[in-house]
Amino acid sequence: MSAIAVERPRRWAAALPHAAARVLLLPIGLAALWGLWEGYRWLGIREHWTWPFTVNDTNMPHISKIWHAFGQPLQPDGPPLRHYLWHWALFTGKEALAGFALGAVIGFFLAVLLAHSTILRRGLLPYIVVSQSVPILARSS
């Protein structure tokens, strides 16, 4: 007879240090990326790097200037950039949701048709399989 290892359920007090570490991981990661950006920028300007691109205030501005740009208007007396970004993100999200819903509905009805009709299954299934074997990169062009 073999022994089966059973994992004991964690108590919330034992899981607390793990959760705290996970919460702290995001700001630590963001701070590291910020430091890498500013360090590369400082070193690139100091050493006059030109590869893979020229490092200057235009190509690599300070992170604080980038954050400040989100509050600036794109046009005089216009709304700030974050307003446009929010509306563009909502539009993209709605388009993605509509495409997913349309694909799910068409796929469901096609699956029902193929499950109930041998003639349609024999006629359409080879083309469906071929369409799924085409690499995604080839389909996007």
Number of C-alpha atoms within 10 A of each C-alpha: 3 4 5 6 6 6 6 6 6 8 8 9 8 9 10 11 11 10 12 10 10 11 11 10 12 11 11 11 11 11 12 12 12 14 13 12 15 16 12 15 20 16 12 18 16 11 10 12 15 11 8 6 10 14 21 16 11 8 10 19 14 16 13 8 11 11 10 10 14 15 13 16 15 14 9 8 8 10 13 16 15 15 14 14 12 11 11 12 11 12 12 12 12 12 12 12 12 12 12 12 12 12 11 12 12 12 12 12 11 14 13 11 13 17 11 10 12 11 10 13 16 11 12 13 13 10 11 11 10 9 11 9 9 10 9 9 7 7 8 6 5
